[in-house]
Amino acid sequence: NVWGWGILDLGKAMFGPGQFLGNVKINLNQNDVWSNDISDKAIKARQVEDQAEAVTWATRKAELQALMQNRTGATAEEKA
């Protein structure tokens, strides 16, 4: 079985949201009990992944810029 961002788990969905992706205000005009563990674990994990990817891309960009600066015949636009 694939869960998470894959297949909707209807069994868990019956008990309310599993996470919120931002500030949420909900007015149901009735009583409702949610028993799912609502957390921001996934959001925090994605932030760590995003930061690591940003560092990787910044490093790669610097490498490519250095290559272009040293490339014979590169135009000013290519070096930018």
KAUR-V324503 format. One record per backbone hydrogen bond with DSSP energy under -0.5 kcal/mol. NH is the residue of the N-H (numbers start at 1). CO is the residue of the C=O. If there is no record, write none. Layout:
BEGIN
NH&CO + NH&CO
END
This chain:
BEGIN
3&1 + 5&3 + 6&3 + 7&2 + 10&8 + 12&9 + 13&9 + 14&10 + 15&12 + 16&13 + 28&26 + 34&32 + 35&15 + 36&15 + 38&36 + 39&18 + 39&37 + 44&40 + 45&41 + 46&42 + 47&43 + 48&44 + 49&45 + 50&46 + 51&47 + 52&48 + 53&49 + 54&50 + 55&51 + 56&52 + 57&53 + 58&54 + 59&55 + 60&56 + 61&57 + 62&58 + 63&59 + 64&60 + 65&61 + 66&62 + 67&63 + 68&64 + 69&65 + 70&66 + 71&67 + 71&68 + 74&71 + 79&75 + 80&76
END
